[in-house]
Amino acid sequence: MTKIAWITGSSTGIGRALAERLLRDGYRIAVSARSVDALASLSTSHPGKVGVYPLDVTDPAAVKQAFAAIESEMGPVDLAVFAAGSYTRDYADDFDSARTRQMFELNVLGTASCLETVMPAMIARRRGHIAVVASVSGYVGLPGAATYGATKAALNVMCEALYPELERHGVKMTIINPGFVDTPLTKKNDFPMPFLVSSEEAADTIARGLAKGKFEIIFPWKMALAIRFLHALPHALRFALTRKMLRPKGS
């Protein structure tokens, strides 16, 4: 029986590449994002295998309507991947709480709306798999990523807390922590991005990890090793390293 996957944030980047990868693996895919044209092009490329469900995940009612439509039209969702999110750098001298609120609305509360909608259905069926895309930025505070890192840390804690409960109900939970991935968002960066991988490489790694039922998928391995090492350091040593990441004065 063909499995059904629902991927939010699937118009570009990791979400789009993962949709393409899972289609090759034999899934039928429900794709959601705010960009209707990008979703339509994916559907056109894979006739009969892709259902298009435009969605703004910050609208809880719309999330519920989209999920109900997917399950009615395509069947029960076996795998839900919540990849919708945004990224804006922020610094102490231009910190803006409105920008913080906006990023939390999308990255955290939008994901929470998706979880609120999907978990009861999977728990009732006693099967299913939920994956949330976070970031290695959630491991440690890095200059320029005060808000973004905080949203991804929140997702990591949320998934870690939900994991044992969902497991008891027969539902799998996975947190995905990528390093730098070549996407439209990271193309805006004006600083070196070590161990950068393509969206296709990221999708392949994620698909393999999901197939194995891993709780955490963190990649690339060099970035995973570096960020875990940084996280394990005492604050004095950690700050000695993160000071080297500061913007040049006046920039």
Salt bridges, closest charged atoms under 4 A:
GLU20 OE1 - HIS46 NE2 2.95
ASP25 OD2 - ARG21 NE 3.07
GLU71 OE2 - ARG125 NH2 2.91
ASP78 OD1 - ARG127 NH1 2.91
ASP93 OD1 - ARG247 NH2 2.86
ASP94 OD1 - ARG99 NH2 3.75
GLU116 OE1 - LYS64 NZ 3.32
ASP182 OD1 - LYS187 NZ 2.99
ASP204 OD1 - ARG21 NH1 2.86
ASP204 OD1 - ARG24 NH2 3.86
GLU216 OE1 - ARG228 NH2 2.92
